[in-house]
Amino acid sequence: MRTSYDRALGGDGVPAALLPGPGCRLVAVGAAVPASVLANRHLMAFLDTSDEWITSRTGIEQRRVAPAETSVADLGVRAAETALAAAGLDPGTIDTVIATSSSVDVTFPSVACRVQARLGCPPGPAFDVQAACTGLVYAVGLADALVRAGSARRVLVVGSEIFTRVVDWRDRGTAVLFGDAAGAVVVGPASDPGSEILAVRLGADGHGADALVAGSADPGPMPDPLTPDRPAPARSLGRSVRMNGREVFRFSTQVIERLVRELAAAAEIPLDDLELVVPHQANSRILATAAGRLGLPLDRFVVNLDRYGNTSTASVPLALVEAALAGRCRPGAPIGLVAFGGGLTWGGILLRWGETAVGLDDARLSQRAAAAVPAGIQDAGGTAGE
Ligand code: ACO
């Protein structure tokens, strides 16, 4: 059946175009992940599921879970501090903060305002963008436009998620998919012409809104994923994710293919020259199908959802950070960032990789280093291990 978003993808949206100068680039990218690891087998303690089902249908093997006392803003601050430190940037030089989260604990103050204050940034504009899992790409696209227009000089973009407080842990169809993480990107003018955002493509079609919804639900007696034997209501925000998995699967594979083709065409780069695609990490089968539709080898796609699950707005920066730290981002390489999610929304950015500073704050590694914690032992309140 041809749906409304098929029509929008068929050309009703604003086409991607090569962006006019002066250029804009990613100055720094950072990510932060909490220490607690929740492996698939731990979910079997309270969900009728199996490691085999989750791994074979989604590619996810484990996810991280933030401690109860950590907020979305806390995790976002860690990612932002990591990005700023990697670039040696003073927070005082950030004039605009844009945050995005689909798991906010309070509607306002915005995550951006809280991050701005905690970092000590000057009192410039600070606001949140809501575009579900596409939020970070939307926010970077917006930052790019602000910098090109001369309305901002250095924009901090933060995507932070504690999705384990939003999912309904009684629903095996959705609970197994998500995890907690934050990512941050500093966007500023391109001083080096080899390092630049070349094309941006954002879109949405609200006619597909019902396919994927995170909203209020009857909280009921909700198990805590880290301590399933005793309820811990403080962790749950009393919401749930409702999803038409097959519709979302079909939409996602189509939209990745279309975004990558449009971005490459706009930047006048042959598809085969695209060295890396950093996609939203929803499901490994979605990524394999999209790569097949594009005729690109799957190893051009960054995949790290096996270790983190779907971290919504944090997934693209987290995957980009890991790819860069693994040496997969060659200076001068054209790299595509693509995301999709509820709304339905989609967004893509094509950039030429340059001197972008990169940092990862993995609380598990720092915890182990600080206290020589043996593998499998968790932070306070956790039961799961590796
Ligand atoms: N463990 C065991 N069995 C399960 C689980 C589970 N965790 N979840 C569902 N099942 C069962 C169902 O109950 C059903 O059983 P039945 O046949 O007895 O009724 C069976 O598995 C098949 O269920 P489907 O929902 O049809 O499973 P499907 O093969 O479609 O896979 C999935 C589900 C993985 C969600 C798939 O639809 C998908 O990949 N969708 C893409 C959506 C996605 O990845 N969303 C991520 C968030 S959205 C985003 O980030 C944009």
Boltz pocket constraint, residues with backbone or C-beta under 6 A from the ligand:
constraints:
  - pocket:
      binder: B
      contacts: [[A, 48], [A, 49], [A, 50], [A, 53], [A, 54], [A, 57], [A, 58], [A, 133], [A, 172], [A, 173], [A, 174], [A, 176], [A, 177], [A, 212], [A, 243], [A, 244], [A, 245], [A, 246], [A, 248], [A, 249], [A, 281], [A, 282], [A, 283], [A, 285], [A, 310], [A, 312], [A, 340], [A, 341], [A, 342]]
      max_distance: 6.0
